[in-house]
Amino acid sequence: MILSRRQFLGTTAAATLAGFATAPAFAAGRTFFGIATGGTGGTYYPLGGMLAQLISNTAELPDTRISATAETGNASVANAQLLGRGEIESAFVAADILDAAFRGVNQFNEGALTNLRAIGALYPETVQLVVRADSGIETFEDLKGKSVSSGSPGSGQWQLLGDLLEAHGMKREDVSEDYSSFAQSVDKIKDGNLAASLITAGLPTSSVTDLANGHDIRIVPLNGPAIAKLQETQPYYANAVIAAGSYKGLDADVETLAVRAIWATHEEVPEEIIYAVTKALYENTETLGKVHPMGKQISLDKALESVSIPVHPGAEKYYAEKGVSK
């Protein structure tokens, strides 16, 4: 999808073809800037769409305007790989996945993606283990012998499920894994074809809202000694609370985990472009907050929170002007 879009642009600006994989294409005074998001059932997608509009409407360069587009994607691991190959200008990636990609560990043990750079931190993504209220699943251990969706093999969700199983003294063979997207897994829960879905996204998550509006749900707590053990090896996971009322029928707070989402890019994107899009984001957070509640949690003072990889020089320039540092 991304490649075909760029090939089309190349037919109107042939001089840019040679560099389309490593820098935005220029045509008729316009700079094209892509943002890889996630599936339509999560938080990346709606926020990415609004961010693209903000950039297109407000980001300024001396001799060209920026035309940003949000691309649906397969979330953090796939997005990091896109950036590593230089196939898109920016992407949303969970902080733990971005760190693993840059260091070449876990899902990225075939090679570190050292060209990755951070633009800035966005919002905390909350881990939600969602089941129907009548499922009989009240603790993580109750998943034994049940079906659970964790996204595609190798994804961040898939890795998280493995980590949670290990922390609770269980193995992957103890559950029946399903590899559906957020939206697909919710449909299967509705139909009684799936017991649980592990979803990490901003609150409220549209697919979970959809499920709760038609069925009584339970969000299984992720707390206690097993979670403390997980946090020893996965320090990006912070304690979090899903507040009562976040979804229909959720009458009490639920303790769980969260990890911050990061807006990332790669080193070949020009400094002036990243400066412009960074400014567009952090000077328009009120508008993002009107699109999705998680937009309200994006703020300049937390722009470098959970960022463990090098920051792109364009973003660094903007932060220096605003007096923001780690």
N, C-alpha and C positions, 0 to 999 in steps of 0.2 A: 504493500500500500504506500509506504513512504517512498520507496524507490520509484514507483510509477509516477507519483506526484512530481518528483524532481526531474524525471525524464521529460515529462510534459513541459515543465518550466524551461528545460534546456532547449526545446525546439524554438522558444521565443527569445532565448538569450544564449546562443551557442557558445559565446565566449566564456561562459561560466561552467560549461560541462566538465572541464578537466578537474575542477576543484569541488564538485558538488558533494563529495563524501566527507570533506573535512571542513567546509565552511558554508554559511548560508548563501543561497543563490541570489544574484542581483539581476533585476529586469525592470526596465522603465522606471528607475528611481525607487524601487521597492526591494526591501530585504525580507526574505521569507525565513520564518523562525518557527520550528516545530516544538511541540511539547507532548511527549509520550505520557499518557495517563494510565488508566486501568479500565476494567470492565464497567458497563453501565450500572451495575448494582452496587458499586462502592462509592467512595468519596472522591478519589482522584478525578473521576470523569467530570462531574459537575463543576468542581473548582477549577480544573484545567480549562474547561470551556470558557468560564468567566475570565480567567487570567489571560487567555488568548485575546479575548475582546478588549480587556484593559490595555494590554500591550499595543494592540492595533490602534487603539484610540488615543493613547497618551504617550507612548514611548517615542522619543525624538532622536534623530541623527541629523547631522548638518546637511547632507545632500540626498537623503533618502528616507522613506518612512518604513517602519517595520510592520509587516503583515504576518501575524502569528496565527497558527492553527493548532488545535488540540487533537491528538491522535488517540483513538482507543488502543489499548495495549493489554499485555498479560502481566502487568504490575511489576513489582520491584526487580526480580531477577532478570526477566526479559528486558526491562527498561535499561538496567545497568549494562547488559550485553549490547543493546543498540548503541548506547553512548560509547562503549568501548570500541565498537567498529566504526564510530563516526557517522552513523546512519541517521542521526537526528541531532538537533542542536541542544535539546534539554529534555529532562524527564523527571518524574516524581519517583523517588526510591526511599524505602524505609532505611533509617540510620544504620541498623545492624547489617543489612544487606549491602549498603554502600561501602561500609567499612570492610566487609568480607571481600567484596569485589576488588577494592583497591589493594588489599593485602594478598589476594590470591588464595583464600582459604575457603573451607566448606564447599559450597556449590561452584566455586571459582578456582578449584585446585589445579586446573589445567593451565592457568596463567593469570597473573595479577593484571588488572586493568588500571595501570598506573597513569593513564591519560585522563582519568576521571577528575573532575573538579567540582566543588560545592558552590552553589549560588547562595543558598540560605535555607534555614530551617523553617518549616511550615507549622504543623500542628501535631499534637499527640494522636497516634493511631491506637485505638483501644482493642485489645484482644477479647473477642466475644465467642464463647462456646454456647451455641444456640440450639435448644431442643424444644419440642412441644411439651407443654406442662404435664400431659398425661403419659410421657415416655417412660417414667420411672427412673430417669437419669437425674440424680441430684448432686453427685460428686464426679470428679474426673475418673475415678476408678470404676464407676458404673458404666463407663464406655466399653469395658471388656466384653467381647462377643457381639458388640453392636457395630453398625455402619456409621462412618463419620467421613465427611468431606473435608479435604485439606488443600484443594487446588491441585494444579498439575505437578507431576513429579519434578523435583528440583527447585520448585518455587519456594519463596520465603515461608508461605503457609505450611507447605509440606515439611520443610526443615523444622519449623516450630512444633508441629505435631510430633515429630520424632523426638525432639528435645523434651517435650512435655511427657511423652510416654516413658522415656528413660528416667526422667526425674521422679516419676511415680512408680518406678520398678516394673515397668511394662515394656513389651516389644511391639513392633508394628504388626506382628502376626496375631496379636491379641485383639485387634480390631479389623473390621472389614473396611478398607479404604476406598473412598470414592473421589474422583478427581474433577468434580464439577466446579464451575465458577460460582461466585456468591449467589447470583440470581438463579442459576440452575439448581443449586443445592437447596435453596429455599423452596423452589417449586416441588422438589422431591420430598422435602419434609411435609409440605402441604398434603401431598398425595399418599403419605405413609410409606414412601419407598426409601427413606433415609432417616436415621435416628438423630444425627447431630451434624452441625456444620461449624467449623472453626473459621471465624471471620475476623480479620484485623483491619480496621478502618476507622475513620472519624465518626463521632456520634452526632446525631443518630445516623445509622447506615440505612440507605433507602430500601435495600432488600429485606433487612430485618424489620423495618417499619411495615413493609408490605405484609410480611408473615404475621406480625403481631396484630395487624388490623383485622385479620380474618380468623386467627387461631389464638388460643391461649398459649403463651410461650414461657419458657424458663431460660435464664442465662446462668449457666453453671459457674459457681465461684472458682477462681484460680488463686488460691492463697495457701498459707501454712508452710510447713517445713519443706515439702517437695518444691514449692515455688522458690523458696529461699535458696535451695540447692541449685535450681536452674539459674537464678540471678548471679550466682558465683561464677558461672561460665559464660553467661549472656548478660553482661552488665548494662546493656542498652535497655533492658526491660525494667521499667520502673513500676512501682505499685500504683494502681489506679482504681478508681471507683466509678461504676456505672450508676448514676444517680436514679433513685426512684422517679418514675414518670418519664424516663427517657424513651420508653416505648409503652404502648397501651398494655395495661395489665401488669406492668412492672411496679410493684407496690413497695419494694424495699431496695435499698442500696445493695450493689453486688461488688465484692472485691475482685479485682482482676489485674491484668498487666497492660502496659502501654509502651509504645516506642514512637519517637518523633519521625515524621515524614520530612524528607529533605528534597529540595529542588536542586537538581544536579545538571552538570553540563560536561563538556570535555575541553581539553586545553587548546584545540584548534579554532574554537569559536572566538572571533575578534573581541578585544577588550572593550571597545566602545559599544558593542552590541550588548554584552552582558551587563555593563554599567547601566545602559538604558532600560533593560528589562528588570534589573534589580530595583531601580528607582521606581519603575511603574508598579511593581508589586507592593513595596513597603510604604508607598505614598498613597495607596488606594485600598488599604485593608478594610476600611468601612464598607466599601462596595462589595468586597468578597463576603463580608459578614452577612450581607443581605441575601446572598445566594444560598449559603449553607452555614449552620451554626459553627462549624469548625473554622470558617473564615474569620470569626471573631477572635480566635485564639492565635492568629498569625500576627506577630508584632515585631517591630524593629529591635526591641530590647532583647528578644529571644532568637534573633536571626542566626546566631552562631551556636546555639544550644545543641548538643549532641553531634556537632560537626567534627569528625575526626580526620577527614582527608583535607588536602590543600584546598584553600578557597581560590576561586578564579580571580585573576588580577582585576577584572572589571568590577566584580562585586566588592573586592577589597578596597578599591578606590572609593566606591560609594560609602562603605562603612567607615572609612577613615574620615570622610567629609562629615559624617554624622556622629563621630566620636564613639562608634560601636566597636568593641573588642571582646575577646574571650575573657 
